[in-house]
Amino acid sequence: MKVLANDGISQSGIDALTVAGYEVSTTTVAQEQLINYINENNIAVLLVRSATTVRKDLIDACPSLKIIGRGGVGMDNIDVEYAREKGLSVINTPAASSHSVAELVFGHLYGLARYLHNSNRDMPLEGDSNFKALKKSYSKGTELKGKTLGVIGFGRIGQATAKIALGAGMKVVAFDPFIDAANLELDFFDGQKVSFDIKTISKEDVLKQADFITLHVPAQNEYVIDEAEFNIMKEGVIIANAARGGVLNEVALINAIEKGKVARAALDVFEKEPKPEIQLLMNPALSLTPHTGAATNEAQDRIGTELASQIINILG
């Protein structure tokens, strides 16, 4: 049986599928050629990440497909319900990349708190000629310890991010319309465990209390953070979006930065990918990454093996 991992899969995933008797192709097929390739090669399993879309036309045109798999959490690039109505299994790996995203968020938050995103740009250009001035410019950082992190969306990734915050000595407040409370267990290197019970509160209360805000919500039809939400936030808040482009109004964000409401912000996702607005790319108050939240070697291994395990369980 043939598997096409159109957006790639880790070697661990390939090995697990190969041992189980599957033939795995990691050929990257252009979107417009995908239907022909699947039919010509009798592909039973199509695995994608965010680059490939699986819409109704492809589902209807490819009768050999039995499984559509998404390496990651969000499945907005797949017509999930339609595929399931047609008898296909649709799978994803919601837990595999949670910690990777959480670590990236904190990489951004620590960097923003200490102006690393700016300093790393300026030091190569002016470090030898303007050292003292740069030191003065970037000597007004803030510590995360003792501050409040507001988590908007308290599912697996939001909770993984909250665990890092608790380990860093932060207070955590969270909002999620579908989760009332969560028990977070922190595991330490020597086998010790510490548990925290976090009860969610209203979004408005989170926005009012938080010194730092991080978004972990699925794709939405409307903005989760817009002008009204920015107005509620503390003066000088730092915010990060490593969830989905379109859950935060980027125009409203720039306005909030210009007004001083938002001190700095981090974006790993954008409303217009793969061509973010130039106003974002050039803004010195922003720390930017190209949608790499889940892109660690460890996460890719977990994603590959988890996809393989689900495929083998479904098809045998």
C-alpha positions as CSV (number, residue, x, y, z in Angstrom):
1,M,0.0,0.0,0.0
2,K,1.4,3.4,-1.0
3,V,1.8,6.5,1.2
4,L,2.5,10.0,-0.2
5,A,4.0,12.4,2.3
6,N,3.7,15.4,0.1
7,D,5.1,17.9,2.6
8,G,7.6,15.5,4.0
9,I,7.8,13.1,7.0
10,S,10.6,12.3,9.4
11,Q,12.8,9.3,8.9
12,S,11.4,7.7,12.0
13,G,7.9,7.8,10.4
14,I,9.2,6.4,7.1
15,D,11.0,3.6,9.0
16,A,7.9,2.6,11.0
17,L,5.7,2.5,7.9
18,T,8.3,0.6,5.8
19,V,8.6,-2.0,8.5
20,A,4.8,-2.4,8.4
21,G,4.9,-3.1,4.7
22,Y,4.0,0.4,3.3
23,E,5.7,2.1,0.4
24,V,6.4,5.7,1.3
25,S,7.1,8.5,-1.2
26,T,8.3,11.9,-0.1
27,T,8.1,13.4,-3.6
28,T,6.7,16.9,-3.4
29,V,4.0,17.1,-6.0
30,A,2.7,20.5,-7.1
31,Q,-0.9,21.2,-6.0
32,E,-2.2,21.3,-9.5
33,Q,-0.6,17.9,-10.3
34,L,-1.6,16.1,-7.1
35,I,-4.8,14.5,-8.4
36,N,-3.1,12.9,-11.4
37,Y,-0.2,11.7,-9.2
38,I,-2.4,10.1,-6.6
39,N,-4.5,8.3,-9.3
40,E,-1.5,7.2,-11.4
41,N,0.3,5.8,-8.4
42,N,-2.8,4.4,-6.6
43,I,-2.0,6.3,-3.4
44,A,-3.9,5.1,-0.4
45,V,-2.6,7.6,2.2
46,L,-1.9,11.3,1.7
47,L,0.1,13.1,4.4
48,V,0.3,16.8,4.4
49,R,1.4,19.7,6.6
50,S,0.4,23.3,5.9
51,A,1.7,23.6,2.3
52,T,-0.7,21.2,0.6
53,T,-4.5,21.6,0.6
54,V,-7.0,18.7,0.4
55,R,-10.3,20.1,-0.8
56,K,-13.5,18.5,-2.1
57,D,-12.3,18.3,-5.7
58,L,-9.3,16.2,-4.8
59,I,-11.3,14.0,-2.5
60,D,-13.9,13.3,-5.2
61,A,-11.3,12.7,-7.9
62,C,-9.1,10.2,-6.0
63,P,-11.0,7.0,-5.2
64,S,-7.9,5.2,-4.0
65,L,-7.5,7.5,-1.0
66,K,-8.3,5.9,2.3
67,I,-6.6,8.2,4.8
68,I,-5.7,11.9,4.8
69,G,-3.2,12.8,7.5
70,R,-2.1,16.2,8.8
71,G,1.3,16.4,10.5
72,G,0.4,19.0,13.1
73,V,-2.6,20.3,14.9
74,G,-4.8,22.6,12.7
75,M,-6.6,21.0,9.8
76,D,-8.0,24.1,8.1
77,N,-6.2,23.1,4.8
78,I,-8.4,19.9,4.7
79,D,-12.1,19.6,4.1
80,V,-12.3,17.3,7.1
81,E,-16.1,16.7,7.4
82,Y,-16.5,16.2,3.7
83,A,-13.7,13.6,3.6
84,R,-15.2,11.7,6.5
85,E,-18.7,11.8,4.9
86,K,-17.0,10.1,1.9
87,G,-15.7,7.4,4.1
88,L,-12.1,8.6,4.5
89,S,-10.2,8.6,7.8
90,V,-8.7,12.0,8.6
91,I,-6.0,12.0,11.2
92,N,-3.6,14.6,12.8
93,T,-1.1,14.8,15.6
94,P,-2.4,17.3,18.1
95,A,0.0,16.5,20.9
96,A,3.3,16.0,19.0
97,S,4.3,19.7,18.6
98,S,2.8,21.3,21.6
99,H,6.1,21.7,23.5
100,S,7.9,22.9,20.4
101,V,5.4,25.7,19.9
102,A,5.5,26.6,23.6
103,E,9.3,26.9,23.5
104,L,9.3,29.1,20.5
105,V,6.8,31.4,22.2
106,F,9.1,31.8,25.2
107,G,12.1,32.3,22.9
108,H,10.2,35.3,21.5
109,L,9.0,36.5,24.9
110,Y,12.5,36.4,26.5
111,G,13.9,38.0,23.4
112,L,11.3,40.8,23.4
113,A,11.7,41.4,27.1
114,R,15.4,42.1,26.6
115,Y,15.3,43.6,23.1
116,L,17.3,40.7,21.6
117,H,15.4,41.0,18.3
118,N,16.7,44.6,17.9
119,S,20.1,44.1,19.5
120,N,20.9,41.1,17.2
121,R,20.2,43.4,14.2
122,D,22.2,46.4,15.4
123,M,25.3,44.8,16.9
124,P,26.7,43.4,13.6
125,L,26.2,46.9,12.1
126,E,27.2,49.2,14.9
127,G,28.7,47.0,17.7
128,D,32.2,48.3,17.0
129,S,31.4,51.9,16.5
130,N,28.4,52.6,18.7
131,F,28.8,50.1,21.6
132,K,28.0,52.5,24.5
133,A,24.9,53.9,22.8
134,L,23.6,50.5,22.0
135,K,24.2,49.4,25.6
136,K,22.2,52.4,26.8
137,S,19.4,51.7,24.3
138,Y,19.0,48.1,25.4
139,S,19.5,48.4,29.1
140,K,15.9,48.8,30.0
141,G,14.7,45.2,29.7
142,T,12.3,43.5,31.9
143,E,12.2,40.1,33.7
144,L,9.5,37.5,33.1
145,K,9.7,36.1,36.6
146,G,6.9,37.5,38.8
147,K,4.9,38.8,35.8
148,T,1.5,37.5,34.6
149,L,1.1,35.5,31.4
150,G,-2.3,35.6,29.8
151,V,-3.1,32.5,27.7
152,I,-5.9,32.8,25.2
153,G,-6.8,29.3,24.2
154,F,-6.0,26.6,26.9
155,G,-5.8,23.4,24.9
156,R,-2.7,21.3,24.6
157,I,-0.4,24.0,23.3
158,G,-1.8,26.7,25.6
159,Q,-1.2,24.4,28.6
160,A,2.3,23.5,27.4
161,T,3.1,27.2,27.2
162,A,1.6,27.7,30.7
163,K,3.9,25.0,32.1
164,I,7.0,26.8,30.9
165,A,5.6,30.0,32.4
166,L,5.1,28.4,35.7
167,G,8.6,27.0,35.6
168,A,9.9,30.5,34.9
169,G,8.1,31.8,38.0
170,M,5.2,33.5,36.3
171,K,1.6,33.7,37.3
172,V,-0.7,32.2,34.7
173,V,-4.2,33.3,33.8
174,A,-6.1,31.7,31.0
175,F,-9.3,31.9,28.9
176,D,-10.9,29.2,26.9
177,P,-14.6,29.0,26.1
178,F,-14.6,25.2,26.2
179,I,-12.3,24.5,29.2
180,D,-13.2,25.4,32.8
181,A,-10.0,24.2,34.4
182,A,-6.9,22.2,33.9
183,N,-4.4,20.4,36.1
184,L,-0.9,21.1,34.9
185,E,1.9,18.7,36.0
186,L,5.5,19.8,35.7
187,D,8.0,17.1,35.4
188,F,11.6,17.8,36.5
189,F,14.9,16.1,35.7
190,D,15.2,14.3,39.0
191,G,11.7,12.7,38.9
192,Q,10.0,15.3,41.0
193,K,6.6,16.5,39.9
194,V,4.6,19.6,40.8
195,S,0.9,20.1,40.0
196,F,-0.9,23.4,39.4
197,D,-4.7,23.7,39.1
198,I,-5.6,26.6,36.8
199,K,-9.2,27.7,36.5
200,T,-10.0,29.7,33.3
201,I,-11.5,33.2,33.6
202,S,-13.1,35.5,31.1
203,K,-11.1,36.8,28.2
204,E,-11.6,40.4,29.4
205,D,-10.1,39.6,32.8
206,V,-7.1,37.9,31.1
207,L,-6.5,40.9,28.9
208,K,-6.8,43.3,31.9
209,Q,-4.4,41.3,34.1
210,A,-1.7,40.1,31.7
211,D,1.8,41.6,31.3
212,F,2.4,39.1,28.5
213,I,-0.2,37.5,26.3
214,T,0.1,34.4,24.1
215,L,-2.5,33.1,21.6
216,H,-3.3,29.4,21.1
217,V,-6.6,29.2,19.3
218,P,-7.7,27.5,16.0
219,A,-8.5,29.4,12.9
220,Q,-11.5,31.7,13.3
221,N,-14.0,33.5,11.1
222,E,-13.4,36.6,13.2
223,Y,-10.5,38.2,15.0
224,V,-9.9,36.9,18.6
225,I,-7.7,40.0,19.2
226,D,-8.9,43.2,17.6
227,E,-9.0,46.9,18.4
228,A,-11.5,46.4,21.3
229,E,-9.3,43.8,22.9
230,F,-6.1,45.9,22.6
231,N,-7.9,48.7,24.3
232,I,-8.6,46.5,27.4
233,M,-4.9,45.4,27.7
234,K,-2.4,46.9,30.1
235,E,-0.2,49.7,28.9
236,G,3.1,48.3,27.5
237,V,1.9,44.7,27.1
238,I,4.0,42.2,25.1
239,I,2.0,39.8,22.9
240,A,2.8,36.7,20.9
241,N,0.8,34.9,18.2
242,A,2.1,31.4,17.2
243,A,-1.4,30.1,16.6
244,R,-2.9,31.0,13.2
245,G,-2.7,34.0,10.9
246,G,-6.0,35.8,11.1
247,V,-6.8,35.4,14.8
248,L,-5.1,38.7,15.5
249,N,-5.8,41.9,13.5
250,E,-2.4,42.9,12.3
251,V,-3.5,46.5,11.4
252,A,-4.9,46.9,14.9
253,L,-1.7,45.5,16.3
254,I,0.4,48.1,14.5
255,N,-1.9,50.9,15.7
256,A,-1.6,49.6,19.3
257,I,2.2,49.6,19.0
258,E,2.2,53.2,17.7
259,K,0.0,54.3,20.6
260,G,2.2,52.6,23.1
261,K,-0.5,50.2,24.3
262,V,1.5,47.3,23.0
263,A,5.2,47.6,23.7
264,R,6.4,44.8,21.4
265,A,5.0,41.7,19.8
266,A,6.0,38.4,18.3
267,L,4.5,36.8,15.2
268,D,5.2,33.3,13.9
269,V,2.0,33.3,11.8
270,F,0.6,35.9,9.4
271,E,-2.7,36.8,7.8
272,K,-0.9,36.8,4.4
273,E,1.4,33.8,4.2
274,P,3.8,33.3,2.6
275,K,4.0,37.1,1.9
276,P,3.5,39.0,5.1
277,E,2.8,42.7,4.9
278,I,5.9,44.8,4.6
279,Q,4.7,47.0,7.5
280,L,5.2,43.9,9.7
281,L,8.5,42.9,8.3
282,M,10.0,46.3,8.8
283,N,8.6,47.2,12.2
284,P,11.3,47.3,14.9
285,A,8.8,46.4,17.6
286,L,8.1,43.0,16.1
287,S,10.0,39.7,16.6
288,L,9.3,37.5,13.6
289,T,9.6,33.9,12.6
290,P,8.4,32.2,9.4
291,H,5.7,29.8,10.9
292,T,8.3,27.5,12.6
293,G,6.5,26.9,15.8
294,A,6.3,23.1,15.4
295,A,9.5,22.8,13.4
296,T,11.9,21.1,15.7
297,N,13.7,17.8,15.1
298,E,12.1,16.3,18.1
299,A,8.6,17.4,17.1
300,Q,9.1,16.1,13.5
301,D,10.1,12.7,14.9
302,R,7.0,12.6,17.2
303,I,4.8,13.6,14.3
304,G,6.2,11.0,12.0
305,T,5.9,8.1,14.4
306,E,2.4,9.2,15.6
307,L,1.1,9.4,12.0
308,A,2.7,6.0,11.2
309,S,1.1,4.4,14.3
310,Q,-2.4,5.8,13.4
311,I,-2.1,4.6,9.8
312,I,-1.1,1.1,10.8
313,N,-3.9,0.9,13.4
314,I,-6.5,2.0,10.8
315,L,-5.3,-0.1,7.8
316,G,-3.5,-2.9,9.6
